[in-house]
Amino acid sequence: MSSFDHKTALTAIPHKPGVYQYWDVDGKLMYIGKAKDLRNRVGSYFNSDKQQFNGKTRVLVSKIRKITFTIVDTEIDAWLLENSLIKKHQPKFNINLKDDKTYPWIIVKNEPYPRIYWTRKVIKDGSTYFGPYGSIGMMHTILDLIKETYPLRTCTLPLNDKNIAEGKFKVCLEYQIGNCKGPCQAYQTESDYDKNIGEIKEILNGKIGNVIRDVKGIIKSASEDLNFELAHQYSRRLQVLEKYQSKSTVVNSAITNVDVVSIASDERYAFVNYLKVMNGTIIQTQTIEIKKLLDESDDELLITAMLEFRTKFNSTSKEIIVPFELSLEDENLKFTVPKLGEKKKLLELSQKNVLFFKKEKLNQYEKLNPDLRTDRILTTMQNDLRLTQLPKHIECFDNSNFQGKYPVSAIVVFKDAKPSKKDYRHFNVKTVEGPNDFATMEEAVFRRYRRMLEEDQSLPQLIIIDGGKGQLSSAVKSLKLLGIENKVTVIGIAKRLEELFYPGDSYPLYLDKKSETLKIIQQLRDEAHRFGITFHRKKRDQGTLKTELEQIEGIGKTTADRLLTHFKSVKKIKEATEKELAEILNKKQVVTLLNHFKEA
């Protein structure tokens, strides 16, 4: 038990927004959190109902020996301070915004006649950086646009006024082929060069519409002045800009400056996608992965990632499109949960990206560690079916009969979401006469679990009954007779609409047709049906053969039974030699049987 006196510590913590830190016995920082109300938030960790926490949270609380805190003015200040402190100290129990790539930036170099190129290193040297770019392809597309539209220097010559005036440099091949206007020999003025740089910065800021408008103005003026060479030069530039704009614009131009964030998560990981939209164009996008540690909510993870993105991409958007209402309140920000229209389409695009990213990442992890897939499926089933424990052991029952004859019941077993064929079982129905599916189910379930109890075997966590309410009730009746109705969960699945029934519930549960839980249940049901029908046909064929054998003169019931027991099938009896038949039958019966099959 913790020797930490949390009640005394709480009295010193105010009801104000801020950031709190938990320290262990060695004075090591374990966790940093933020809160709208510090005392209420910290106090919740010491709530008497510890079952609300996952295992890691309980471990964290047991190790707390000191609490420190910092008061801030607003809740968003608390989020930002928490984010910066986590980056600085990297506590063991805080989530990690996993980003194992160094994303590229486009740099406008701080120098006379600035060069423009891409880099992965951001240096505080007065240069202007645009990015980071999550898509390398998008970055190169923009650089290609700049190169095709604006002749810029690529050399590293120190082009100051003195060096140019003294004629220290000569134009190179780039000038000869038209990629540079030769500022090194004063063929291009610095003001003209800087005008191009200004337009490029507008494009990199997503304001390509402004550049296009200016270019159209130049073309119009040049045409009016009969300067057709200049008009033609800018017409080519306009074509390139409009071509790029048509490819990059995926949003209504009425949507000017907004951010879009969406999240997809499971028990272990969360993935957050970000889109930066300016002037109807998505200019930046990125998806990050977050590994959960303390059962963090989607609300908390989305806000954390959103603030990280806004800092990283230098966003000044006042509106943020989100998939659900957030707990964060800030008078300078507007959170929009769109229901329809262009903003809804933007959110759907973000969600499509994050779901694809999640699927790809989880597939990678599961290939490296197959147990992860098993754990994920079992956890999903537990949540979907409202189970109190993971369904590591599932059993499914199915009945088969032919016009009331040859009734059999089959059980298939799945362990860790996979078939365990060595545990499959058949039941020859003993107590039921005629076509009574309910009584057949009742007998099979009773016999199965009576034997498991007698042999002290562990019971399954989930039992599935192939059938509706009637079959389910019959199964529950047997479980009650055995006294285990509260030790296992039993559900029925009706074939027509794939409805799931729980004992005592009037209304069925419907799962998404594409859900993994329903697919596993369907696989169990289909496997039980296949296994049961195979055994049923074998039994029916044996019954038909037995009747046929008894109709042969000189072959009675006892002899037919001996033949079936020895040869197993009609095919093998027909293929048996006279010598082999003589081991079972007398000489007269052998001749009779051979003649019968020969005539047939």
N, C-alpha and C positions, 0 to 999 in steps of 0.2 A: 504493500500500500504506500501511496505517496505521503511523505511527511510534510509536504508543503501546505501552509495555512492559506488557502485561497480566499477564505472569507475576509481575513484581515487585508489581504492584497486588494480585494475588490473595493474596499471602502475608500481606497486612495485613488481609484480610477473614476473619472468624471463621466457624465452622460453627454459626451461631445463626440464629434467625428474625429477620427485619427487613425494612427497605426500602432499596433501592439507587437511586442516581441516576447517569445518564450525562450528561456535559457535553462540548460540542464545543470546537474550538480557540479560539473567541471567548468561552468561559466561559458559553455559553448552555445552559440545562437542556433536554435533548432527550427524555429518557425517565425515568419513575419505575416501578419494579417492586417486587414483594414476593416473599418466599421463606421457606420453612420452614428452608432451609439456605442462607445467603447465598453462601458460597464456591462450593458446587456449582452454584447457579443462575447466578451471574455467570460462572463458568468455562465453562458450557455454551455461552455466546455465542461463545466463542473456540475451540470445538471444531474440529478439523482438517477434519471433514466438513461443509463449508459448504453442501452441497447440500440439507441438511435444512431450511434456511431459505428463506423467500420473498425476493423482490428487495428489499423495503423493509427487512427485517431485516438483510440484508447491507449495505445502505447505512448503516443505523444503526450497525452494528459498525465500519464503516470510518471513521466520523466521531468515534468515542469518543476523547477525550484525557484525561479525568479521571473517576474513579469515587469517589463518596462513599456512605456508608451510615449507617443508624441501626438500632441493635439494639433489639428489643422482647422482651417476655416470652413471648408466645404467637403462634401463626400467625394467629389471628383479629385480634390487635392489629396485625399487619403489614398485613392486608387493610384495616382501618379507617384506619390511618395513610396507606397508599397512596392510598386514596380521597380523604381530605381534602387531601393534598398535590397530587393531580392537579387537584382543583377550584381550588386556590389558584394553581397555576403554569401549568396547561393546556399541558403539553409537546406538541411537534409530533407525536411518535410514539405517544402514548397514545390509547386509544380514547375516544370521546366518547359519553356516555350522552345521546343526542339526545332532548330534551324541549322542543320549541319553544313549548309552551303554558304559561301561568301558570294552574295549576289553582285552582279556588275552594275556600275554606274556609268553614265555619260558625263564627261567632264568638259567644261568650258574653261580652259586654262587661264589663270591670272597672269597675263603677259601681254605685251604689245602684239597686235595682230593675233588674237587668241587661236590656238589650235583646239580642235574638238575631236575627242577619241573616247574609247571606253577603258575602264579600269576597275579593278576589284579592291583597290586601296583608297580610302578616303583620308586625305591629309589636309589639315587646317592651314592652307597656304594662301587663302583669299580666293581660290578658284571656286567656281559654281558647279555643284554636282546635281544631276538629275537622276532619280531612281530611288531605290534599287529596282532593277528589272527582274521579275520572277521568270520571265520568258526571254531566253537568249535570242530567239528568233525575232521577237518584237523589237528588241533593242537594235539588232542588225538591220531590220527593216527601216527603222527611223534613221540610222546612220547612213544607209544607202540613199534614202530620200534627201538627206542633207548634202551628201556628196554629189548627187545628180543635179541638185537644184542650185547649190551655192559653191562657187569656186573658192576654196580655202587652202591655205598653206598647210603642209604636213611636215615640213622640215623643222629642225630644232634650232635654227640660227637665231642669235640674239638680235632681233630686229628693232633696235632702238633708233631714235632719230639721228644720232651721231654716226652710227655705223652705216646707216643707209646713205646719209649725206656724203660720207667719205668714200662711197662706192666700194665697200669691202666685199660685196656679194655679187654673184652673177645668177641670172635666172637658170632654172634647171629644166629637165624634161617635162615635169609637171606643168610648167608654163607653156611649153611647146605644144602639148596635147590638149591644152585648154582647161586643165583641172585647177589651175592657180592663175591669178591675175598679176603676179610678179610684184608684190609689195616690197620685196628685197631690193628692187632697183627703182622704187617709187613709181612703178607703173600703175599702182592702185593706191589711192589715198587712205589714210587711217580712218577717216570719217565714213568713207564708202564701205570699207571693210567692217567697221563697227555697226553700220546699218544692217548688213547681212547677219551679223552676230545677234543683233536685237531681234530680227525676225526668227532666227533659229531658236532663241530662247522662248519666244512665244509658242513655237511649235512644240518644244519640249515641255512647256507648261500646259499643253493640251489646247492652246488657243489658236489652232490652225485656221479657224474661221476668220479671225482678225487679220491674219497674214494674207489669206485669199482675198479679203475685201481690199486690203492695201494694194495688192498686186493688180487687181482689177482697176483700181483707181489710176495706177501708173500707166497701164495699157491704154485707158481712155484718154489720159492727158497726152501721151506720146502720139496717139493716132490723131488727136486734134491738132498737134503741133507738126504733123506730117513726119514725125520721127519713126518711120516704119521699122527700122532696124531694132530700135529699143523696144517697140511694141511687140515685134516678133520674138525677141529674146525673152520678154516677160510672159508672152503667151505660152511658150514652151514650159516656163516655170509654173504657170498656172495649171497646165495639163497634169504635170507631175503631182502638184499639191492636191488637186481634186481627185486624182486617181488614188492617192494615199488616203484621203479623207473618206472616199467611198468604201475602202476596204476596212478602215478602222472604226467607222461610225456604226455602232450597234444599238444605239439608244436614240430616242427622240431628242432632237436638239433643244427642246424646251426644258429638258432636265440639264441644268448647268453644272453646278458644283456640289456633288453628293458623294458620300461613302456608302458602301454596301457591305454588310457582314452577315455570314450565316454559319451555322455549326451543325456537325453530325458527330454523335458520340456513342460509345457503348460503355461497358463496365470498366474498362481499362484505359481507353484512349478517347481523346476528343480531337476533332479536326475543324479548323476555322478558316474560311475563305474570305478574302478582302478584295473588293473592286474599288478603284478610285476613278470617278467619272468627272470629266470636265468638258463643258460645252458639247454635250452629246457624244463624247468619245470616252471609251474606257482606256485610260492611259497607263494604268498599272494594275497588276493583279498578283496575288500570292496566296498560297494555302500553307498553313503551318500545322504541326502535330503537337499535341499536349498529352503527356502521360499523367494520368490521375494518380494522386497520392492519398488524399483525405476525403474521397467521395465528394469532390467539388461539384456544384450544380452547373448546368448549362448556362444559366444566367451569369454566374460568377466568371466562368471560363470565357464566355463571349466578351464580357466587358474588359477583362484583362487583355485578351488578344486584340480587341478593338483599339484600346489605348496604345498598345505596343505598335500596331500598324500605323496609327495616326502620327505617332512620333517618328517612326522610321521613314514614312513617305512624306513627311512635312505637310500633312493635310491641314487645311484651314476650313474645311467644309463645316457649315453650320447645321446641315441636315445629314442624318445617318439612317439608312434603311436597314431594318432589323427584322428577324423572323418572328419575334414575340416581344411583349412588353418587358422592358428592363427595370430592375430595381433602382438603377442609377438615375438621379435627378440632377440636372444642371441647367440653369437658366440661359446659358449661352449655346446649348445644343438642343436640336429638335430630333427626337427619335420617331421614325415613321414605320408602322407595320402596315404595308399596303395590302388592300383586298383585291384590287383589280387595276387595270391600266398599265402604263409603261413602267411604273415603279415596281409593280408586281412582277412584270417580265424580268426586270433587272434582278430582283430577289431570286426568282426561279433560276436564272442563269448562274448566280452565285451558288445556290443550293445544288445545282447539277454538277458544278465543279467540285464542291466539297464532298459530295457523295462518291464521285468517281475517284477522287484522291483517297478517300477512306477505304474504298473497295480495293484499290491497288495496293495500298500500304498493308492492309490486313492480310491480303493474299500473300504478300512477300513474307510477312511474319509467320504465317501459318505453314508456308512451305519449309521454312527453317525450323519451325517447332510445331509439329502436328497437334501436340497437346493443347496449344492455344485455340485451335479451331474447335476441338472437343469442348473445352471450357466455355468458349463463347456460345456454342450451340446449346449446351446444357443450361447456361445462365439465361439465355433467351427463352428457352422452354419454361424454366422456373418462373420467369416474370410473366410470360404470356398466359400460362396456365394457373397462375396464382398459387404455386406450390410453396410449401414451407422449407423444402430442401431440394438440392440438385437431383434431378431424375437420372442418376447414374445407372440404375437398373430398372428397365421398363419391360412389362410383359403384356402381351396382347392375345385375346381369345377370339376364336371364330368357330362356328358350327357348320356342319355339312350333313345333308341327308338326301336320299332319292326317293320321292313319293313316300316319305315316312320310314323307308327302309334303310338299313345300314347307317344309322346315325353315328357320327364321330365328332369329336371336338379337338381342336388343335391349339397349341400355345407356342408363340415365338417369343424369343427373349433378345432384347437389345441391351448391351452394356457399353457405356460411354458413347452412346449414339450410334453404335455399330452392331450388326447382327452377331449373336453368339450362338452359332448353329448347334454346337454340342449340347446346348441347354434346351433345344426345341423338344417338345413332347406331344404325343398323340394320346387321346383317350377313347377307348371303346366304351360307349355309353352302356351302363348296366341297369339303371333303375327306371329308364324311361321307355314307355311303349308308345309307338305312333309318332307323328310329326309334332313334337312339343319343343319348340326352340327354347322357350323360357326355362323349362325343367332341365333340358340338356345343359344350358349354360350354368344353371344352379349346381348341377352335379359336378361339372368339370371344375368350376372355381373351388367348390368345397374340397374335392379330392386333391387338387393341386396344393392348396395352402395348408390342408390338414397334414399332408406328407411333409411339407417344408417345416411346419412347426414340430412335428415328431422327430425330424432329423436335425432340428436346431439350425436350419439354414436361415440366412438373412433374407428378409422380405424385400420385395421391390419397393421403390419409392412411388412408382406410378403403374397402375393397371388400366389397360384400355380394353373396352368391350366393343366388339364390332356389332353394332345394333343400336336401336333407339332406347326409349325409356323402359320398355318391358324387359329387354335383356339386361339393362343396367340394374334395374330393381332386383332381378333374380340374382345377379352377382353380389349385390349389397346384402341380400338376405343370407347368403352363404358366409360372407365376411362377418356378419353379426353373430351367426351361430358359432363361429370360431373365435369371436371376441377380438377381432383385429380391424374392425371397421374404422377406428380412429388412428390406426398405425400406418395406413397406406391411403393414397389418393386414388380414386377410381373414377373414370369418365367413360362415357359412351360416345361413339361416333356414328351418326346416321349417314348412309351412303349418298342419298339423293342430293342434299345441299351441303354436305360436309359440315353438319351441325355437331357441336360438342355439347354433351349434356353432363351436368353434375347432379349427384343425388340430391333430391329435394328442391332443385331449382326449376321454376316453371319455364324460364326462358333459356334458350340455348346460347352458347358462346360462338361467335363467328370470328374466325381468324382471317387475316389477309391471305388471299389465295396464293401469294408469292412468298409467304413467310416460311422460314426454315422450320419452325415448330410444326406447322401443318404438313409440310413435306415429310418430316420424320414420322408423324402420326400416320400419314397415308402409306408410307413405306412399310410401317409395322402392320397396318391393316391388310395391305396387299400381300405381304409376305405370309401372314397368318392364313389368308385365303388360299394362296398357292400351296402352302404346306398341308393345309387341311384337305383341300380338294384332291391332292395327289394320293393321300392316304385313303380318302373316301373311295376313289376310283379303284384302287387296288383291292379294297375290301369288297366293293360291289362286284368287281370282276371275279373275285374268288367265290362270291356267293352264286353268281351266274354259272360258273364252271361246276360248282358243287351240285347245283340243280341238274345241270346237263349230265354229269357223271351218274347221278342217282337214277336217271331215266334209262340208262343202259342196262339191259337185262343181265342179271348176275352181279351187278355192282350196287351195293346198298350204301346206306348213310355212313356206316363205320368204315367201309372200304374207301369211300370217297374222301373221308377225312384223312385216312392214312396216306392216300395218294397226294393230296394237297400239302400235307405236312412234309412229305418227303421231297416232292418235286417243286413245290412253291408256286408254279404257274402252269397254265394250260399249254403254253408253248413247249415247256420242257417235258410235259407228259407226252405230247404228240411226238416229240423228237427222241423219246427214250427208246432204247433197243429192247428186244425181247428178253435179253438177259437181265437188263436193269429192271424191267417190269416184274420179272419172276422173283425178284427179291421182296416184292410187296404182295404180289397176287399169286393165286394158284394157277396151274397150267391152263385150265378152262377159261378163267377170267382174263388171262393174258391174250389168248386167241380171240376172245370176244371183243376186248378193247382194241386190239390191232385192226380187226375187221371193221369196227365202228369208225375209226379214224380214216381208214382207207376208203370207205364208202362216202364219208363226209368230204 
